[in-house]
Amino acid sequence: MKNSIFKSIIAILAGFATGAILSIGTDFILEQEGMMKTKPFSDNPWWLIVMVVFYRTVYNVTGCYVAARLAPSRPMLHAMLIGYIGLALGIAGAIVMWDVPPHWYPIALIGLTLPSAWLGGKFVEQNKLATTNSK
């Protein structure tokens, strides 16, 4: 039982770390290359902000996939736990940073959080189902 809880915690932390490292790393590279401004973020063209939303969503799916894949059991639960925690953090971030435009950016991230988590978990479930059926 304790080993399972420890593995679940590790899976969730690994999933969060995966998404965060990929997001922060991509932001850093884009900023270093002069393609994106973080301050003020609203100085970026709309298409670049859409691209940021897109890659963060892909990275969220990836992080939730990692968590679900490492989960000792119930992979979808692990993916969705990251989703719910991310949703709460996203809402808190949007409230704190509401004075920073564009307002649609955090709303888009919030709206895509749970579908991203579900998709990451679903990929693992489908992979396990396909593996089981091929044996």
Helices and strands as residue ranges (DSSP letters): H 2-32, G 41-43, H 46-70, H 75-96, H 104-133
